[in-house]
Amino acid sequence: MRFGVFYEMQLPKPWDANAEQRMFNEALDQVALADELGIDYAWAVEHHFLDEYSHCSAPEVFLATAAGRTKNIHLGHGIRQVIANYNHPARTAECISTLDLVSNGRAEFGFGEGATRLELHAFGIRAKEKRAMSIEAAEQAANMMTMTPYPGYEGKSFSMPCRNVLPKPVQKPHPPMWMACTNRDTIKVAASLGVGALAFAFVDPDEAKTWSKTYYDIIKSDQCVPIGHSVNANIAMVSAFSLHEDPEEAVRRGQQGFEFFGFALQTLVASDNVPGRSDLWGRYQASRSERAEDDAQAPGIGTPADFVDHTKSFQESGVDQVILMQQAGNNSHENICDSLRLFGDEVLPEFIADREAREQAKAEELAPYFEAALARKSKMPDLADDEIPVVYASVDKARVNEGTAN
């Protein structure tokens, strides 16, 4: 079992003048602490225009800064919005590769498409087309990171001429690829593409077991045709997270933040929103006061022993990574750090002893399936030297050589 920390950069109102700056700096301190404790991954989302819910619109900047403050933790886009309307695939390839270089090979490439009209409509993306656009862009970004030069592409959602996309990443052929998943159908899609599943849904161990079986059955079948140039067979699931030796104190510190996370997302997707005039935290508090009783204590919120049991149930279900959702709602920096230290002292040691052996056995079991999957992949052909088009220095010269110039 591997573990990660997760950042939406949530910032409920009211805000003071330094609120965003303080939030980012505290998050960087938390990632540095997670690295010291031996936590394996730090994931940052990419969202746009989602007041209070997510102020993480430039995760490449946050992750690059985190790279300079850490040594071992993997730094993951969880996820990058890869549709060309958000980020041209060449820019995605450049950013992922640069992060991999400055982190000495610790980048993780999660991709996704966005869910709210606040984002999709602003960038001119039709909801019915976003999945296909996302997969097309992610595949081409992977090609750009591996090909010298990239031959060029005429696609449905974007086109570009032959160029050598630089820099190239440390990890070969490219950093591990992941896809955002919210239900069993998207788990199937991720497996069919040969990418890791970032399961941004809160499911119980029984449902996790079903998702895991579905995912690995497809990885082992002829339905798996990799979108990238390697197969990343892993399932990561997000969990609520707040630890204290007193379980009631753990709830007091973390339960409302967890509840707000789900409330805010549902509100942004399903309700009308006025840009710059959000009141998500106020609406959440009002809805909470209307309920006769608070929501049940979330799994992942409690004592370290509770969290060990919670994690072992996911491990037995076939989950490979648990991502700790600690930066949620108004959860305080001090309490988050306290929880992380408790996790490092009392939870993490329970999962380290046999981890390498378990992962080695898994790699050996899946190796033949990976080889077969990659053999099914239809690769973009490299250009011979005499096939690489000349990019002429002037429009006039290009016109003279019309038919051979781009």
N, C-alpha and C positions, 0 to 999 in steps of 0.2 A: 504494500500500500504506500502510495505517495500522497503528499499533502501540498495544498496551495493556499494562498491568501488572495482575496478577490476585491477589486475596487470599481465601484460605480461612481465614486466621488459624490455621494449623496450629501445634500446640504439643505435641510429643512429651514424654512423661514421661521423667525425674522433673521435677516443677515445684518452684520455690522460691516464696516468699511474694509476690514481685514479678513473677513470670514473665508473667502476662497483661498487666499494666500496661506492662511493658517491650516486649512484643510489639506492642501497639497503637501505642505511641509510635514505635517503630522503623518500623512500617508507614507511619505518617503522614509520617515523615521521608523514606521511600522515595518516596511519592507526590509530595511536594514536590520531590524531586530529579528525578523523572520529568518533572514539569511544566517545570522549568528546562531540561532536556535537549531538550524538544520532543516527548516522547511524547504521544500523542493521547488515550488513555483510561486510566482507572483503574477496574477492576471489582471489586466486593465481593459475595460470595455471601450468602445467608441460609440458615443451617442451625441446627438446635436439637438439643441433647443429645448431640452427637457428640464426646465427649471425645477430645482429641489431634488428630483429623482437622480439625475446624472449630469455632472459638470465636467465629465471626462471626454471632451471633444477632440483632444490631441494626445492620445495615449502614447504615440511614438516619442513625444517629448518627455513625458513622465517616465516611460520605461528606459529611455536613454539616460536620464538623470539617475534613475535607480541603478543602472549598470555601473555608474561611476562610484556608487556607494556600497556595492556588494561584490562578493567573490564567487559564490557558488550557485545561488538561486537562479532558476530558469525564469526568463522574463517573457511573458506571453501576452500576445494580443488576444483578448478573450471577449469580443472579437474585433478585428478590423473590418470596417465597412468597405467591401472590395468592389462594389458596383461602380462602374466608371463615372457615373454622375457624382458620386462622393469622392472617390479617389481613383484616378486613372491607374490601370494595372501596372504600368511602368513605374509610377510613383510608389505603388505598393511594393513592387519588387525591390526598388531602391531603398525604401525605408526598412523593410524586413532585413535585407542584406546588411545595411549599415548598422542596425541594432545588433545583428549577429557578430559583426566585426568588433564593435566597441565593447561588447560583453564577452568577447573571447569564446564565441560559440554557444551562447545560452539563450538565443531567441527561439520563440515558439510562434508559429503562424496560424492563429485561429481566424477564420473568416465567417462572415455573415452578411445579412441583408437589411436589417432594420425592421421595425414592426409598427411604428406609430405613424399616423398621417402627418404629424408635426414634422417628422423627418422626411418621409417618402415624398410627400407633396412638395415640400420646399425644394427638393432636388429633382423634381420632375420624373419620379419613378412610379410606375403603375404597380400596384400591389400584386396583381395576377402574374406579372412578369419578373418579379424580383428574385425568385429562387433561381430561375434559369440564368438571369443576368449575373447573379452572384457566383454560380458555379463556373460559368464561362470565364469570368474575370479571374477567379482564383486559379483556374487551370493555366491560363495564359501567364499569370504572374509567376507561377512555378516554372513554366517554360523559359521565361525571361531570366530567371535566376540560374538556369542550367545551360543555356545555349549561347554560343559566341560565333557570330552575332545571332540575335533573335531574328528569324526570317521575315517577320512582318505578319499581319493578320487582318483579314476582312471578316468580321463577325456580325452578329445580330445586335449586340449592345455597344460595341466599340470597334474601331479599326485603327491600325497604325502601320507605318512603313517599317522596313528593315532597319534596325538599329542595334548596336551593342549596348545592352542595359547594364550599367555599372553602379556600384561595385557588385562583386559576386560574394556570396556568403562563405563563412568558415565551414559550416556544416555542409557536407556533401551527401546527396546532390543539392539539398536545400534544407532549411529548418523544418522540423516536424509540422505537419498540417493538421488542423482541427476544424471542426464545424460546430456552430451553435445548434443545439438541439433542445426542443421543448416538449416533445412527445414521442411516442413510439414510431410514428411515421418518419420523423426526421432522423431518428436513430437508424432506421433502415437506409435512408439516403446516405448518411455518413459512412455506414459500413460499405455500401455499394461503391462509394468513391475512394475507399481505402484510407480514410482519414479518421483521426480521433474524434470522439463525441464529447463535446462540452455540454453536459446536460444541465441546462439552466432551468430546472424544474425540481420541485421538492416532492420526492416520492418515498414511499416506505420500502423496506428491504425486499418485500415480496414483489413489488412492482419493479424494483431495481433488478431483481433476478430475471424477470421476464425480459426487461430491456437488454440485459447483458447477454442472455441466450440468443435473443433475436439478432443482436449486433454480431456476435462471434459466429453464429451459424452462417450469416451472409459473408463475413470475412473469409470463411473456409469454403465458400461456394463459388460457382462460376459467375455469380452476380457481381462479384467484386472486380471492378475495373478501375484501377487507381487514377485519380485526377492528377496526382503529382508523380514524381519519379521515385518514390519510395512509399511504403505502406506504414502508417502509424496506427496500430491497433490498440487503442486505449479508450476507456470510458472514465470520464471525470464527472463527478456529481457535486453540486453545490449543497452545502449544509448550513443551517443556522449555527451560530457559534457565540457562546458566552459562557465562560467557565468561572466557577468560584467554589471554594470548599463548602460554602453554605448554598444549597440549591436555590433557596428563595432569593438570595442576593444575586445569583446568576440570572434569575428571571427578571429581577428588578433592573438589572443593568442592560439586559439584551433583548427581552421579549418585545418591547414596543418597537425597537429598531427593526426587528425581523418582520413584525406585522406591517409596519409602514412600507417596507420594501414591496410586499405583495399588493398592498392597497394602492400605492402610488402607480405601480405598473398597470394595474387594472384600470385605474382612473384615466391614465394617459391614453390608453388604447380605446376605451369604451365611452369616454365622456368628452363633451365639448371643452375646449381649452382656449384661454385668452393669452396670447404670448406676452410675457413680462408681467403678468398679473396673477400668477398662480397662488394658490393657498392650499397646497396639498397637505401640509402638516396640520393646518387648522381643520381641514375637512376630515382628515384621519382621526384627530382627537374628538371631533364631534360624533363621528360614526362609532367610535369606541365607547363614548359615554352613553350612547343610545342602547348598547347591548347590555343585557341583564348581567352577564358575566364576561370576563375577558376570555379571549381565545385560549384553547388548551396550550399548555407548555410545549414549545416546539422541540422536537428531537434535536440534539446538539446544544441545547441550553441546559446547564446543570453542573454537576461535579465532574472532575476529571475522570472518575470511575464510570460515570454515566456516559461520557463521551467515548471512552474505550469500548464499552459495550455497543454503543451506537455505530462506531466505526467497524468493529468486528462483524457486525451484522451486514454491513455493506461489503466488506471484504469477502465474506462467505457468499454474497450474492453475485460476485464476479466484477465488482467495481474496482478500478485500478487506482483512482485518485479521489480523495475527498477535498473539496475546495471550501475553505472556511470563509463564510460570509460575515465578517466582523464589522466592516465599515458600512453601517446601515442606519438610517434614521438619525437619531441624536446620540447614538452610542459614543461615549466619550473616549478620547485618545488614551487617557490614563487607564480606563477600564479595559480597552482593547489590548493594551500592552500587558496588563496584568493577566488577562486570559491567555495571551500568547506565551507568556513565561510559564504559566501553569501547564499549558499544552506541551511545551518543550521539556519540562521537568517530569511530568507524570503520564503523559499520553504517548508522545513520540517514541520513547524507549520500548514500548510494548510492540512496536511494528517494525523495528529496525533489524532485529536479530537474524531473521531468515529471509529478509527481503531480497537480497541479491540472488540467493538460490532459487527463490520462487520466480523471479524475473528471468533468470537464465533458463529455467525449465520451460517457461512460457515461450521465450524466444525460439528455443529449439523445436517446440511443438509446432509453432506457426511458420517457421522458415519455409517449408515446402509450399504452404499456401500463399505466402508472399511471392515466392518465385513464380508460381503459376499465375497469380494475379497480374504481376508486372509483365508477364509474357502476353497477356491478353490486351495490354495497353497499346493503343494506336498512337505512336509517337510522331510528333512533328519532325519532318526530316531536316537534317542540317543542310546548309547550302555549301556547295563546293566554292572554291575561291572565285572561279570564273562566273558563278551565279550570283555573287553578292553585288547588288546594284550600286552604282556610283551615285553619290549625293553631290550634285554639281554646286559650285560656289555661287552661281547667279541664276536668276530666272532665265535670262537670255541664253546662257549656255545650256540650260536644261531644255529649252525649246529647240535649240539646234539639234540636240541629241534625243528628241522626242521619240518615245518608244523604248528607250533603254534607261531613262532617268526617272527617279522618283521626285 
